[in-house]
Every structure is written in C-alpha cells, then in structure tokens.
Amino acid sequence: MKGSKDKARKRLRSEPENAEIAAKKKRKEPAPSPQAEDDSAASNSADEKPQQQQQQQQEAEAAPAAAAADGSSAAAAAAPAAAAEPSSSDSNAPAGPSGGFFSEVLFESLDICEPVKKALKEMKMERLTEIQAKSIPRLLEGKDVLGAAKTGSGKTLAFLVPALELLYQVKFLPRNGTGVLVISPTRELSLQIFEVAAEVAKFLPQTLGLVIGGANRRSEVEKLNRGINVLVATPGRLLDHLQNTRGFVYKNLLSLVIDEADRILEIGFEEEMNAILNLLPKTRQTCLFSATQTAKVADLARLSLKKPVLVQVQNSVATVSGLQQGFIVCPAEQRFLLLFTFLKKNRDKKVMVFFSSCMSVRFHDELFNYIDLPTTCIHGKKKQAARMSTYYEFCEAEKGILLCTDVAARGLDIPKVDWIVQVDPPDDPREYIHRVGRTARGAGGRGKALMFLMPEELGFLRYLKKAGVPLNEYSFPASKLANVQTQLERLIEKNYYLHKSSRDAYRSYLHAYASHGLKDIFNVYNLDLQRVARAFGFSVPPKVDLNLKAKGRTAADKKKSKCNASGHKFSAANPYGVRAPGDKRQFCH
C-alpha cells in the first residue's frame, strides 16, 4: 500500500501539464505552519526590534507615508495610542500576540493516529491554536461544525487533522474513491490547502489530489479514475467532474469541508454550491469554515450542516495585534504620486498593493516596470500557470512588490510581508480584514497596513470602527512627494501601449467604483473625474459611459435570498449584516 501511495504521489507531483503542481516545486517550504510563520515574522522584523517595547511605540506612531517619502520627518498620528501594538502581550510567547492565539492543548495529547502526529511533529507543530482546540475535538466526535475565526488563525489544520484521522481509522483505500472533499473559493487557496494536506498526510497511505479551473482536465480525470481519497477543489471544476466524469467515485464521501464559505458565495458560486450539495451523499460529516458570518453563509450552513456546533474565537478586535494599521487622506490627483513615492522608498521591503480591478493592476504593473520600478502582479485575467509562478516567486522572495486584486486576499500564506497597501478601498470591512490578513500572520506575526482614502470616502471609517478595526490617521508632507506628474502625463500621451492600458484602467476603476456596495460613501457621480484622470496620467479625462445601472452589483443584488433581503441590513451599525437577536431563520446551534 505504501509503495502504491508513493508512486501515486510521485505521479501527482511530477505531472508536467499541471501548472499548479509544477509551480509547487519552486517552493522551499510547502506549507508554512503557524509556528513557522512566527519564526518568519520574527526574523523579518529584526530591524524593528519587537522585543523592545519603547521602539515599538515609536514605530507605531510614525507616519508611514512620511517615511516612504523621506524617512526624515514623522507625521502626526490622529488615532489614539491604544491603536498601536500592545506591548504587554509581547513577552507572553506561548500565547501569541493577542494573549490567546495558542491554546494550552498539545497536538501530542490528541487522540489521533501516530502517522499524523509524526507529520505534525516534523512540521514543528506543538500547541493548537484556539480555533483548532475548539474545532478538532468536535470533529473527531463526528459532529458537524460551523467555524468562525479571523484570517491566519489556523483554520486549515483545524479541518484537515480530523478528516485525515477519519480516513485512517476506516482504512480508506484509493479504490473507495473520494472520502474527504475540501472546497475553497480560489485556485491559489486550493493549492495551498493541498500542500498543507500533503504535509500532514506524509506518512498516511491515502492519496491526495487537486482539481481546479485552469488546470489540465484530462490529467484530473485520469487521477480521479485511479482514486483520490482527499480531494481539494474549486466549485466550478468540481461540479464539472461530478456531472461529467464517470470514473469519479464520490458515493463513499465521509467528510465535506467548505473553506472560506463567505468568499465562495461573494464571488458568485452560490448556484454551483447548491448543485454540488444536491449531488453529494447526505450521510456525511460537514464542516464549514469562514472568517466572517453573513446571512448567505447561514443559508449555506442550513443546507449543508445537520445540527452544527458553532465554534468561534471571540475577539473585540477583528485584526491581529501585531498589525499596525493606518490610513492617509489623499486627494484623487495625488494617488499615483503617493503610491510611486511610497514604493520607491520601500523597494527593499516586501509589499502587497491592492487595486479594485484587473485593468488597474495590469496598467500599474506595466508602468512601474517601464520606469524601472520592478513589480509583479496577480489578477483574475492572468493565466493560471503565470499566476502560480508569480505567487511562488513572491513567497520565496525576501523583498519585492506584488500588485494584485482581491484574488490574492483570501487565505494565502505569503511569508514575511512587510506592508499591505490598499490604493483602492475594499468593498466592505470583511474584505479589508482579509486584505490586511496577508501580513502579521501567525503567533507573534508583525506587519503594517496602509489604506488610501479620498476626503469624500472618510465615512468608510465608521464601518471599520464598528467592525473592530483600529486605524491611525497618518499625514504626509506634500513637499516629499515625487514631482513626476508632468513626466507621467507626457509618457502616457506618447506611448501608445501605456496610453491604451491607462485608458482601460481608468475605465475599469470607474466601473468598479460604480459597483461598490456602499454607495452612500463611494458614489461614482461625486468623483471629480478631472482629478481622478490625473492619477492615470491624463490631463483630460477619457470619455467613459457612467450609465451603469444594469452593471456591477445591481445584477447580483436581484439574486439575493429572502433571508438576506430583509432583517440583515448592511450598515455602519451592523457592518457584517449578522443575524438580529430574535431572528429564528438561521441554523440552530
């Protein structure tokens, strides 16, 4: 059995036409554990000396924009000092930065098989995180679980360990087909889960596989026909195989895991998920994990879970304490100048920059590389193999700038990220939390986050405050900005390809802005297009049709469930749209 397992795994990992598996070989460490993330974050922030509390406080109060511009002048922080990193928790290493990241429970004490314990020991996993300590025992008891915890809290191991233990105990074999099915929203996150599963199942005889959009479908069919015991999949490709791959044996399914459920629904997989749930066997264990709880997640939980146990890690602050967060009030016409100045000064750091559209990412990537400011990019329109290659290169890099859309904001473990910069604000507090969750991951993790806001967008801070997100306000001296506006406009005017790319980015920015869910704050008709266009290198704004009533979120809003349409209003007072105290329409727990 072990020989067949090794052979199957070797075939799986050496498949040349599978871009994801080929890209995986580039990584030195397939799956960073929370402990490994702790070590990485600590080594990366050595220059900040996190063990010295006085320097932490000074760094928290410094203005990142001013540092980006020159580093010689500190800006005034308008937010209270309480928003800075807590110094009292730094000395409590076992508990992590929040005083409660790790529990007192050891993996060695769990009633699980020796092969899994051995693998966890090799991964240097000792203590369970809080979400793991609450979830794993319940799942080992065979109960359905609805898990809620902030990003970077260790949800992946929380569902993988019990699932693999279940297969081991029943001696599940490749000829039995798929026994554990993990569904995640994106290809990158699916690949990451697969890598962690491969590490945990290192000494188990069960086979593992991955089916995702953009990969070689014929190769996936061959592997499914041979039997994949633990299958990680994206919803669209999974439904395709369930409906069309005859050799796909899923009638023996024992455990279904739905990871990042809120994101799965947000990006339009609601119909696919309903179809998948109708096809899968009803006699199974199910666990649904999500960083945020919404009415739509409750709908999905009601369809997929049977008397679920609600497992959550309560915290009044929605982001980790090792994360320094701030915002800058930046006029529309200075957005590019501020970003360029910041990136140029921090080119020796590891930075992720978020935009609202693929075209904006593409344009800024082309522009920055043209003017000798090296960047890489990940967005939804980029081919899968290229996305995987970029992702792994950035994971391994000690420094670099990654421009991306929200495709990179969910669940991905990218080590040692110093800065998260949000040029375009997120659609809601949930998305903000997931964006900044790419840094300061794991116990003791540290990082910084900066968000650009135009003066008319400051109302968004109410939503973040209500969601438990502490932010400092940073100022910056305009004299420190790179004075390159004239050169930018001249370059865009004379370079045909950059002109076209910039025009597409400008148009897509306005379309994304028009589709924003919080129209009381992000109203496209309130924008000064003359100023907005200058940030894209235009002295005269290109013509764009702003009659967008039938576009963007309006079409999606028509498909809202009855539960989501009433009783769960999304507002500053209720930033997550959660259930009202007397609302009985959601699942029982």
C-alpha positions in Angstrom: 0.0 0.0 0.0 2.8 2.4 0.9 4.5 1.7 -2.4 1.4 2.4 -4.4 0.9 5.6 -2.3 4.4 6.8 -3.0 4.0 6.0 -6.7 0.7 7.8 -6.9 2.1 10.9 -5.1 5.1 10.9 -7.3 2.9 10.9 -10.4 0.8 13.6 -8.9 3.6 15.9 -8.1 5.5 15.3 -11.4 2.7 15.9 -13.8 4.2 18.3 -16.4 1.0 19.7 -17.7 -0.5 20.6 -14.4 0.7 24.2 -13.9 -0.2 24.2 -10.2 1.9 21.1 -9.3 4.8 22.3 -11.5 4.7 25.6 -9.7 4.7 24.0 -6.3 8.2 22.6 -6.9 9.6 26.1 -6.7 8.7 26.4 -3.0 11.3 25.5 -0.5 8.8 25.1 2.3 5.5 23.7 1.0 3.2 24.7 3.9 4.3 27.2 6.5 2.8 26.4 9.8 1.7 29.0 12.4 5.0 28.3 14.2 7.0 28.7 11.0 5.1 31.9 10.3 6.0 33.1 13.8 9.7 32.5 13.1 9.5 34.2 9.7 7.8 37.2 11.0 10.3 37.5 13.9 13.3 37.2 11.6 11.8 39.7 9.1 11.1 42.3 11.7 14.5 42.1 13.3 15.4 45.6 12.3 12.3 46.8 14.2 13.4 45.0 17.4 9.9 44.0 18.5 11.3 42.9 21.9 11.9 46.5 22.8 8.6 48.0 23.7 9.7 51.6 23.5 10.8 51.3 19.9 7.6 49.5 19.1 5.6 52.5 20.4 7.7 55.0 18.4 7.4 53.0 15.2 3.6 52.7 15.7 3.3 56.5 16.0 5.5 57.2 13.0 3.8 58.1 9.7 4.3 55.5 7.0 3.7 58.0 4.2 6.3 60.4 5.5 8.7 57.5 6.0 8.0 56.5 2.4 8.7 59.9 1.1 11.9 60.7 3.0 12.1 58.9 6.3 13.4 62.1 8.0 10.2 63.6 9.3 7.5 61.9 11.4 3.8 62.6 10.7 1.2 63.2 13.3 -1.0 60.3 14.2 -4.5 61.3 14.9 -5.7 58.0 16.3 -5.2 57.2 19.9 -2.1 55.4 21.1 -4.2 52.4 22.0 -4.4 51.5 18.4 -0.7 50.8 18.4 0.8 47.3 19.1 0.1 46.2 22.7 3.4 45.9 24.5 2.2 43.8 27.4 1.5 40.7 25.3 4.8 40.6 23.5 6.5 38.8 26.4 3.9 36.1 26.5 5.3 34.0 23.8 3.3 30.8 24.2 0.0 32.7 24.0 0.9 34.7 20.9 0.4 38.3 20.3 -3.2 38.5 21.3 -2.6 36.7 24.5 -4.7 33.8 23.2 -3.5 32.7 19.7 -2.3 29.4 21.0 -4.2 27.3 23.5 -2.7 25.1 26.2 -3.6 21.9 24.3 -0.7 20.0 22.7 -1.1 18.0 19.4 0.7 15.2 21.2 -2.3 14.9 23.6 -4.9 14.5 20.8 -6.4 11.1 20.3 -5.2 10.8 16.7 -3.0 8.2 14.8 0.7 8.2 15.1 1.4 8.9 11.4 -0.4 12.2 11.7 1.3 13.1 15.0 4.7 12.3 13.4 3.9 14.6 10.4 2.8 17.4 12.7 6.0 17.0 14.8 8.1 17.3 11.6 6.1 20.5 10.8 7.1 21.8 14.2 3.5 22.0 15.3 3.2 21.7 19.1 0.3 23.7 20.5 -3.1 24.0 19.0 -4.4 27.4 18.1 -7.7 28.5 19.7 -9.8 27.6 16.7 -8.1 24.2 16.4 -8.5 23.4 20.1 -12.3 24.1 19.8 -12.9 22.5 16.4 -10.8 19.3 16.3 -12.3 17.6 19.3 -15.8 18.3 18.0 -15.0 17.0 14.5 -13.3 13.9 16.0 -16.6 13.2 17.8 -18.3 13.2 14.4 -20.3 16.4 14.8 -20.9 19.0 12.1 -19.1 22.2 12.8 -19.5 25.8 11.7 -16.2 27.6 12.4 -15.7 31.3 12.6 -12.3 32.8 13.2 -10.2 35.6 11.8 -7.8 35.0 9.0 -4.4 33.5 9.9 -5.8 31.6 12.9 -5.0 28.1 11.8 -8.3 27.0 10.2 -6.7 24.7 7.7 -5.3 22.3 10.2 -8.5 22.5 12.2 -10.3 20.6 9.5 -7.5 18.6 7.9 -6.4 16.7 11.0 -9.8 15.3 11.9 -10.6 14.5 8.2 -7.3 12.6 7.7 -7.8 10.8 11.0 -11.3 9.6 9.9 -9.8 8.1 6.6 -7.1 6.4 8.6 -9.4 4.8 11.1 -11.8 3.3 8.4 -8.8 2.2 6.3 -10.0 4.1 3.3 -8.3 3.0 0.1 -7.9 4.5 -3.4 -10.4 2.1 -4.8 -13.0 3.5 -2.4 -12.8 6.8 -4.3 -13.0 10.2 -2.5 -13.6 10.2 1.2 -12.7 13.8 2.1 -13.7 16.7 -0.1 -12.4 20.2 0.5 -14.0 23.1 -1.4 -12.3 26.5 -1.5 -13.0 29.7 -3.5 -9.8 30.2 -5.4 -7.2 28.2 -7.2 -4.3 29.6 -5.2 -6.0 28.8 -1.9 -6.9 25.3 -3.1 -3.3 24.7 -4.0 -2.2 26.0 -0.6 -4.6 23.7 1.2 -3.4 20.8 -0.9 0.2 21.5 0.1 -0.7 21.5 3.8 -2.7 18.3 3.4 0.3 16.7 1.6 2.5 17.5 4.6 0.0 16.3 7.2 -0.7 13.1 5.2 3.0 12.4 4.6 3.0 9.1 6.4 -0.5 8.0 5.5 -1.4 5.5 2.7 -4.3 7.7 1.4 -3.9 9.5 -1.9 -4.4 13.3 -2.4 -5.5 15.3 -5.4 -6.3 18.7 -6.7 -9.0 19.8 -9.3 -9.1 23.5 -10.1 -10.1 25.7 -13.0 -7.3 26.4 -15.5 -5.5 23.0 -14.9 -5.4 20.1 -17.4 -8.8 18.5 -17.2 -7.7 15.2 -18.8 -5.0 14.8 -16.3 -7.5 15.4 -13.5 -9.9 12.8 -15.0 -7.1 10.2 -15.0 -6.3 10.8 -11.4 -9.9 10.7 -10.3 -10.3 7.4 -12.1 -7.4 6.0 -10.2 -9.0 7.2 -6.9 -8.3 10.3 -4.9 -9.0 9.9 -1.2 -8.5 13.5 -0.2 -9.7 15.9 -2.9 -9.2 19.7 -2.8 -11.3 21.6 -5.4 -12.7 24.9 -6.6 -16.5 24.8 -7.0 -16.8 25.2 -10.8 -14.3 22.5 -11.7 -15.7 20.2 -9.0 -19.2 20.5 -10.3 -17.9 19.7 -13.8 -16.3 16.5 -12.6 -19.3 15.5 -10.5 -21.6 15.8 -13.6 -19.3 14.6 -16.4 -16.5 12.3 -15.1 -17.9 8.8 -15.0 -14.9 7.3 -13.1 -15.2 9.8 -10.2 -16.3 7.8 -7.2 -17.8 10.1 -4.6 -20.6 7.9 -3.2 -18.4 6.9 -0.2 -17.8 10.5 0.8 -17.3 10.7 4.6 -16.3 14.3 5.2 -17.1 17.6 3.3 -15.2 20.8 4.1 -16.3 24.2 2.8 -13.5 26.7 3.5 -13.8 30.5 3.1 -17.6 30.0 2.6 -18.3 33.7 2.6 -15.9 34.3 -0.2 -17.3 31.3 -2.2 -20.7 33.0 -2.2 -19.4 36.5 -2.7 -17.7 35.6 -6.0 -20.8 34.1 -7.5 -20.6 30.3 -6.7 -24.0 30.1 -5.0 -25.7 28.1 -7.7 -22.7 25.8 -8.1 -22.7 25.1 -4.4 -26.4 24.3 -4.3 -25.9 21.8 -7.2 -22.8 20.2 -5.5 -24.7 19.7 -2.3 -27.6 18.1 -4.1 -25.2 15.6 -5.8 -23.1 14.6 -2.7 -24.2 11.9 -0.3 -26.3 13.1 2.6 -24.8 10.8 5.1 -21.6 12.6 5.7 -19.9 14.9 8.2 -19.7 18.5 7.2 -17.7 21.4 8.5 -18.0 25.0 7.2 -15.3 27.5 7.9 -15.5 31.2 7.3 -13.6 34.3 8.6 -16.9 36.2 8.6 -20.5 35.2 9.2 -23.2 36.6 6.9 -26.8 35.8 6.1 -25.7 33.9 2.9 -23.3 31.8 4.9 -26.1 31.0 7.2 -28.2 29.9 4.3 -25.4 27.6 3.1 -24.9 26.3 6.6 -28.6 25.4 6.8 -28.4 23.5 3.5 -25.2 21.6 4.3 -25.0 21.1 8.1 -27.0 19.0 10.4 -27.4 20.4 13.9 -24.0 22.1 13.7 -21.8 23.1 16.6 -20.9 26.8 16.4 -17.1 27.2 17.1 -15.7 30.7 17.2 -12.9 32.7 18.7 -14.3 35.8 20.2 -12.3 39.0 19.9 -13.4 42.6 20.1 -10.6 43.5 17.6 -11.1 42.0 14.1 -7.4 42.1 13.2 -4.4 40.7 15.0 -2.5 42.9 17.5 0.8 42.6 15.7 -0.6 44.6 12.8 -0.1 48.4 12.6 -2.9 49.9 10.6 -3.4 53.4 9.2 -5.0 55.4 6.5 -3.9 58.5 4.6 -6.3 61.1 3.3 -5.1 61.6 -0.3 -6.7 63.8 -3.0 -7.6 61.9 -6.1 -5.0 63.6 -8.3 -2.1 62.6 -5.9 -2.9 58.9 -5.6 -0.3 57.9 -8.1 2.3 60.3 -6.8 1.9 59.0 -3.3 2.0 55.3 -4.4 5.1 55.9 -6.5 6.9 57.7 -3.7 6.0 55.0 -1.2 7.0 52.1 -3.4 10.2 53.7 -4.5 11.3 54.3 -0.9 10.2 50.8 0.2 11.5 48.8 -2.8 13.7 46.8 -0.4 10.7 45.7 1.6 8.1 43.0 0.8 4.9 44.9 -0.2 1.5 43.9 -1.5 -0.6 46.6 -3.2 -4.3 46.1 -3.8 -6.4 47.6 -6.6 -10.1 47.2 -7.4 -9.8 45.9 -10.9 -7.6 43.7 -13.1 -7.0 46.5 -15.6 -5.7 48.8 -12.8 -3.3 46.1 -11.7 -2.1 45.4 -15.3 -1.6 49.1 -16.1 0.4 49.9 -12.9 2.5 46.8 -13.4 3.4 47.8 -16.9 4.0 51.4 -15.9 6.2 50.7 -12.9 8.3 48.2 -14.8 8.7 50.6 -17.7 10.1 53.3 -15.4 12.4 50.8 -13.7 10.5 50.1 -10.5 10.2 46.3 -10.6 6.9 44.8 -9.7 4.9 41.6 -10.3 1.2 41.1 -10.4 -1.6 38.6 -9.8 -5.1 39.2 -11.0 -8.1 37.2 -12.3 -7.4 37.7 -16.0 -3.8 36.4 -15.7 -3.3 32.8 -16.9 -3.2 30.2 -14.2 0.3 29.0 -14.8 1.6 32.6 -14.7 -0.4 33.3 -11.5 1.1 30.2 -9.8 4.6 31.1 -10.9 4.3 34.7 -9.6 2.7 33.5 -6.4 5.6 31.1 -5.6 8.3 33.6 -6.6 6.8 36.2 -4.3 6.5 33.7 -1.5 10.2 32.9 -1.7 11.4 36.4 -2.2 12.9 38.4 0.6 11.7 41.7 -1.0 9.5 42.7 -3.8 6.3 44.5 -4.8 3.2 42.4 -5.7 0.3 44.3 -7.3 -3.0 42.4 -7.0 -6.7 42.3 -6.9 -8.7 40.6 -4.2 -8.0 37.2 -5.8 -4.9 37.3 -3.5 -6.6 38.5 -0.4 -8.2 35.2 0.9 -6.3 32.7 2.9 -3.0 32.7 1.2 0.1 32.3 3.4 2.7 34.6 2.0 5.6 34.8 4.4 7.3 38.0 5.6 5.1 40.6 4.1 6.1 44.0 5.5 3.4 46.2 4.0 -0.2 45.9 2.8 -1.1 49.0 0.7 -4.8 49.4 -0.3 -4.8 52.0 -3.1 -8.5 51.3 -3.8 -10.5 50.8 -0.6 -12.2 47.4 -0.2 -15.9 46.8 -0.7 -16.7 46.3 3.0 -15.0 45.7 6.3 -14.8 41.9 5.7 -12.7 42.4 2.6 -10.5 44.9 4.5 -9.8 42.3 7.1 -8.9 39.7 4.5 -6.6 42.0 2.7 -4.6 43.1 5.7 -4.6 39.4 6.8 -1.8 38.8 4.3 0.7 40.3 6.8 1.2 39.8 10.6 0.2 36.1 10.2 0.6 33.5 12.9 1.6 33.9 16.5 3.9 36.9 17.0 3.5 38.0 13.4 4.1 41.7 12.7 3.3 43.9 9.7 1.9 47.2 8.6 -1.1 48.2 6.6 -1.9 51.5 4.8 -5.1 52.5 3.1 -5.6 55.4 0.7 -8.8 57.4 1.3 -10.0 60.4 -0.6 -11.7 63.1 1.5 -15.2 62.1 0.3 -14.5 58.5 1.4 -13.9 59.1 5.1 -17.3 57.7 6.0 -15.9 54.2 5.4 -14.0 54.6 8.7 -17.3 54.3 10.6 -17.8 50.8 9.2 -14.3 49.8 10.1 -14.6 51.1 13.6 -17.9 49.3 14.2 -16.2 46.1 12.9 -13.4 46.4 15.5 -10.7 47.6 13.2 -8.3 50.1 14.8 -6.7 52.6 12.5 -4.4 55.5 12.9 -4.6 58.6 10.7 -1.3 59.4 9.1 -0.4 62.7 7.4 2.3 63.3 4.8 4.2 66.4 3.7 3.3 67.2 0.1 6.8 68.5 -0.4 8.1 65.0 -0.1 6.0 63.6 -2.9 7.9 62.7 -6.1 7.2 65.5 -8.6 6.6 63.3 -11.6 3.1 64.3 -12.7 4.3 66.1 -15.9 6.5 63.2 -16.9 3.7 60.8 -16.3 1.3 62.7 -18.5 3.9 63.1 -21.2 4.7 59.3 -21.1 1.1 58.3 -21.3 0.5 60.7 -24.2 3.4 59.5 -26.3 3.5 55.7 -25.5 0.6 54.0 -27.4 0.6 50.8 -25.3 0.7 52.6 -22.0 -1.9 55.1 -23.2 -4.3 52.2 -24.1 -3.6 50.4 -20.8 -4.1 53.6 -18.8 -7.4 54.3 -20.5 -8.6 50.8 -19.8 -7.5 51.1 -16.2 -9.3 54.4 -15.8 -12.5 53.0 -17.2 -12.3 49.8 -15.1 -11.7 51.9 -12.0 -14.8 53.9 -12.6 -16.8 50.8 -13.2 -15.5 49.2 -10.1 -16.3 52.3 -8.1 -19.8 52.4 -9.5 -20.4 48.8 -8.4 -19.3 49.5 -4.8 -21.8 48.2 -2.3 -21.6 51.3 0.0 -22.9 53.9 -2.5 -23.7 56.4 0.3 -19.9 56.8 0.6 -18.4 55.5 -2.7 -20.6 57.3 -5.2 -19.1 57.5 -8.7 -21.1 60.6 -9.5 -19.4 62.5 -6.7 -16.0 62.0 -8.1 -14.1 64.8 -9.7 -13.2 63.0 -12.9 -10.6 65.6 -13.9 -8.6 64.9 -10.7 -9.2 61.1 -10.9 -7.9 61.1 -14.5 -4.6 62.8 -13.5 -3.7 59.8 -11.3 -3.8 57.7 -14.5 -1.7 60.2 -16.5 -4.5 62.1 -18.3 -4.8 65.9 -18.3 -8.2 65.5 -20.0 -10.4 62.6 -18.8 -11.2 59.9 -21.4 -14.8 59.5 -22.1 -16.5 56.7 -20.1 -20.1 55.7 -20.1 -21.2 56.1 -16.4 -24.8 54.8 -17.1 -24.1 51.7 -15.0 -27.5 50.9 -13.5 -27.6 47.5 -15.1 -24.0 46.6 -14.3 -21.9 45.7 -11.3 -23.6 44.6 -8.1 -27.1 45.6 -9.2 -27.5 42.4 -11.1 -26.2 40.3 -8.2 -28.5 42.1 -5.8 -31.5 40.7 -7.7 -30.4 37.2 -6.7 -30.3 37.9 -3.0 -32.1 35.4 -0.9 -35.1 36.4 1.1 -33.2 35.9 4.2 -30.5 38.3 3.1 -33.0 40.8 1.6 -34.7 41.5 5.0 -33.7 41.6 8.6 -29.9 41.6 7.9 -29.2 45.1 6.7 -25.6 46.0 6.0 -24.9 49.4 7.7 -22.4 51.1 9.9 -24.2 49.8 12.9 -24.2 46.3 11.5 -21.1 46.1 9.3 -21.3 42.3 8.8 -25.1 42.1 8.2 -25.3 39.5 11.0 -28.5 37.9 12.4 -30.7 40.0 14.7 -31.0 38.6 18.3 -34.6 37.5 17.8 -34.1 36.2 14.2 -35.0 32.5 14.0 -34.5 32.0 10.3 -30.9 30.8 10.5 -29.4 27.5 11.6 -29.7 26.2 15.1 -26.6 25.6 17.3 
